[in-house]
Amino acid sequence: MVGGLQFVALRKELVDSGKMTDKQFHDSILQLNQLPVELIRALLTKQPLQQDFKTSWRFYTINK
């Protein structure tokens, strides 16, 4: 379930902003297959990856 929410947020970030097309996004996800979603995001957004990479992406907000 959480992975699905991450992919929805990632699609919104990349496709809805015009950085990628739906086809590019879909093909990239299938090509990167079994990586954690945050690493897929780092690769697709061309973030530099360090050997000691720590997760920090907040893909949701809690409205109180």
Order of alpha helices (4+ residues) and beta strands (2+ residues): alpha-alpha-alpha
